[in-house]
Protein backbone atom coordinates (compact mmCIF):
# COMPACT_ATOMS: atom_id res chain seq x y z
CA UNK A 1 0.00 0.00 0.00
CA UNK A 2 1.27 3.45 -0.90
CA UNK A 3 0.50 6.56 1.19
CA UNK A 4 1.70 10.08 0.44
CA UNK A 5 1.17 13.11 2.65
CA UNK A 6 1.49 16.87 2.52
CA UNK A 7 1.15 19.50 5.29
CA UNK A 8 -0.40 22.85 4.30
CA UNK A 9 0.60 26.18 5.88
CA UNK A 10 -0.43 29.74 5.10
CA UNK A 11 1.96 31.10 2.49
CA UNK A 12 2.49 34.41 4.35
CA UNK A 13 2.80 32.90 7.83
CA UNK A 14 5.95 33.91 9.71
CA UNK A 15 5.58 30.87 11.97
CA UNK A 16 5.44 27.28 10.81
CA UNK A 17 1.82 26.56 11.79
CA UNK A 18 0.28 23.88 9.61
CA UNK A 19 -3.50 24.11 9.29
CA UNK A 20 -4.28 21.02 7.21
CA UNK A 21 -2.88 17.63 6.35
CA UNK A 22 -3.57 16.01 3.00
CA UNK A 23 -3.07 12.27 2.74
CA UNK A 24 -3.24 10.52 -0.61
CA UNK A 25 -3.93 6.88 0.18
CA UNK A 26 -4.10 4.15 -2.40
CA UNK A 27 -7.79 4.71 -3.13
CA UNK A 28 -8.80 8.00 -1.49
CA UNK A 29 -7.77 11.54 -0.65
CA UNK A 30 -8.15 12.40 3.06
CA UNK A 31 -7.98 16.02 4.26
CA UNK A 32 -7.56 16.68 8.01
CA UNK A 33 -8.15 20.03 9.75
CA UNK A 34 -5.20 20.48 12.14
CA UNK A 35 -6.52 23.78 13.52
CA UNK A 36 -9.38 22.15 15.45
CA UNK A 37 -9.04 19.88 18.49
CA UNK A 38 -9.61 16.25 17.60
CA UNK A 39 -8.39 16.85 14.02
CA UNK A 40 -11.68 16.26 12.18
CA UNK A 41 -11.62 15.48 8.48
CA UNK A 42 -12.91 17.95 5.94
CA UNK A 43 -16.26 17.32 4.35
CA UNK A 44 -15.41 16.01 0.90
CA UNK A 45 -17.61 16.94 -2.08
CA UNK A 46 -18.68 13.33 -2.64
CA UNK A 47 -20.57 10.82 -0.47
CA UNK A 48 -17.96 8.04 -0.54
CA UNK A 49 -14.73 7.15 -2.28
CA UNK A 50 -15.56 6.83 -5.96
CA UNK A 51 -13.07 3.98 -6.26
CA UNK A 52 -15.10 1.88 -3.80
CA UNK A 53 -18.44 2.92 -5.22
CA UNK A 54 -20.65 0.75 -7.36
CA UNK A 55 -21.43 3.81 -9.47
CA UNK A 56 -20.85 2.99 -13.13
CA UNK A 57 -22.91 5.78 -14.65
CA UNK A 58 -23.97 9.30 -13.75
CA UNK A 59 -26.75 11.46 -15.14
CA UNK A 60 -27.99 15.01 -14.61
CA UNK A 61 -31.59 15.16 -13.43
CA UNK A 62 -33.64 18.35 -13.61
CA UNK A 63 -36.89 19.29 -11.86
CA UNK A 64 -36.23 17.17 -8.75
CA UNK A 65 -39.17 17.52 -6.34
CA UNK A 66 -38.36 19.86 -3.44
CA UNK A 67 -39.24 17.22 -0.83
CA UNK A 68 -36.74 14.73 -2.32
CA UNK A 69 -34.04 17.41 -2.61
CA UNK A 70 -34.59 18.43 1.02
CA UNK A 71 -34.24 14.82 2.19
CA UNK A 72 -31.02 14.36 0.19
CA UNK A 73 -29.47 17.54 1.58
CA UNK A 74 -30.52 16.59 5.13
CA UNK A 75 -28.72 13.25 4.80
CA UNK A 76 -25.63 15.05 3.52
CA UNK A 77 -25.67 17.41 6.50
CA UNK A 78 -25.99 14.47 8.91
CA UNK A 79 -22.96 12.81 7.31
CA UNK A 80 -20.99 16.05 7.55
CA UNK A 81 -21.84 16.70 11.22
CA UNK A 82 -18.58 15.14 12.46
CA UNK A 83 -16.47 16.91 9.81
CA UNK A 84 -14.55 20.14 10.14
CA UNK A 85 -16.83 23.17 9.86
CA UNK A 86 -14.15 25.35 8.24
CA UNK A 87 -15.29 24.35 4.74
CA UNK A 88 -18.97 23.79 4.04
CA UNK A 89 -20.38 22.82 0.65
CA UNK A 90 -23.91 24.08 -0.01
N, C-alpha and C positions, 0 to 999 in steps of 0.2 A: 504494500500500500504506500502511496506517495502522498505526502502532505507538505504544502508550502504555506508560509505565513508572511505577513507584512504588518508592521505597526505604523499607524498614521498619526502625525503630529500637525499642528497648525504651522503653516509655512513661515509665518512672521513671529513665531514664539521664541522668546529669548531663552526660555527654559525648556529642557527636554521633557515635555509632558504629553505622553501619548494619550489620545482620546478614543481610539478605536483599534481593533485588531481584526485583520482580514485573514481568514484561513481558507485556502483552496485545498479541499480534500479530494479524494479520487473521484467522487461523484457529486459534490455539492460545494457551494461557496457559503461560508459561515462568517457573519460580521458581528463582532462583540463590542458593546459600548463600555469602554474602560472608565468612563467618567461617572458612572453610577454604581453605588454599592451593589454587590451581587453579580456584577458584570452581565446584565441581560443581553440577549441577542437582539439585533435589529429585526424589525418586521420586514421580511422580504416581500417583493411584489408578486409572489406566486404562492399557491397554497401548499405545495410540497415540491420536493426535488423532482424536476422534470425527468431526470434519468430513471428514477424509480417509479414513475407514473405509468399507468396503463394508457395514457392519452396517446392516440395514434393519429388524431385528426382534430383540428380546431375549426370553428366557424363563427362568424360575426352574426349576432342575432339582434334585430331591431324590434322596437315596440314591446319590450318585456313588461309584463304587468307590474305596476308599482308594488303590490303586495309581495310578489316573488322577489323583486329587486331588494326590498327592505329586508326580507328574510336572509338573502344571500349576504348582504352587507352586515347584518347582525352577527351571523356566523363568523365572518371575517374579523369583526371587532372582538369577539370572544376568543378567537385564536390568538389575536395580537395582544391580549390583556397582559400577558407575562413578558412581552417584549419591551425593549427600550422605547420610551415615549419621545425621544429626541427627533425621530423621523416618523411621520405618520402619512400614510398614503390614503387619500380620499377618493 
